[in-house]
Amino acid sequence: MLTDSSAFSGFSCDDVPAAKEFYGNVLGLKVTEENGMLTPHLGDDRPTLVYPKGDRHVPASFTIINFPVADVEAAVDELTTRGVIIQKYEGSPMSTDDKRVFRKGGPPIAWFKDPAGNVLSVIEPS
């Protein structure tokens, strides 16, 4: 039934203009806007819907988008110069190093949040 569907994912935010600035200008993604909602176009132009929930928004506590990169440290440096705060996790199985990169199993990964508090990552595939 859904095998030929053009499925897409979506998540909420509490401030559409802030999300548009972040995804479009800070991350450099193509972003379109229609009916008060945003569509950041990922990778090979895969759409993802960002819809407003205002004061009912609850940030996702899990990673909603992973951005594969060739060099996670270079991506962390670039994001930091653009004002993005890379998350530091201490004292947990997901503890990060001084560069705020997790390297203790699996590919190197660093997490950051969008203006609505949703978790994103840059990940260096093996």
C-alpha positions, -999 to 999 in steps of 0.1 A, spaced: 0 0 0 27 25 9 56 12 -11 52 38 -38 46 66 -13 70 96 -12 72 94 26 90 121 46 97 128 82 89 158 103 94 174 137 82 204 156 97 237 166 85 266 188 97 294 165 95 291 127 117 322 119 144 310 142 143 275 127 144 290 92 175 311 101 192 281 117 186 255 90 190 279 61 217 303 71 236 286 99 236 250 84 233 262 48 205 240 38 179 249 11 148 258 30 114 264 16 84 278 35 47 272 28 16 274 50 36 285 80 58 254 79 94 249 68 109 223 46 147 219 49 158 198 19 184 173 30 210 154 10 196 145 -24 167 170 -19 148 148 6 122 170 23 117 171 60 87 190 75 93 214 104 60 225 118 52 250 146 38 239 180 45 272 199 44 267 236 32 231 232 66 221 216 87 196 234 122 191 220 131 157 208 155 140 233 169 118 206 188 126 174 163 136 147 188 143 119 223 128 114 245 147 89 273 124 75 306 143 71 340 133 59 358 148 90 338 152 122 364 174 139 364 198 109 326 198 110 326 206 147 351 235 141 330 249 113 297 246 133 314 263 162 325 292 141 289 296 130 278 299 166 265 263 171 271 249 206 284 213 204 269 193 233 293 179 259 283 147 277 301 136 308 298 107 331 276 86 309 281 58 284 279 86 257 308 107 272 325 130 247 361 140 246 376 175 249 366 182 213 330 171 223 332 141 200 320 106 210 346 80 200 339 51 223 323 27 199 308 32 164 317 61 142 329 94 157 298 116 163 291 150 178 257 163 188 242 198 188 207 213 191 186 235 169 170 266 183 140 246 195 162 222 214 159 192 190 191 171 189 211 168 156 245 153 149 275 153 126 288 118 121 318 104 104 308 71 87 335 44 86 
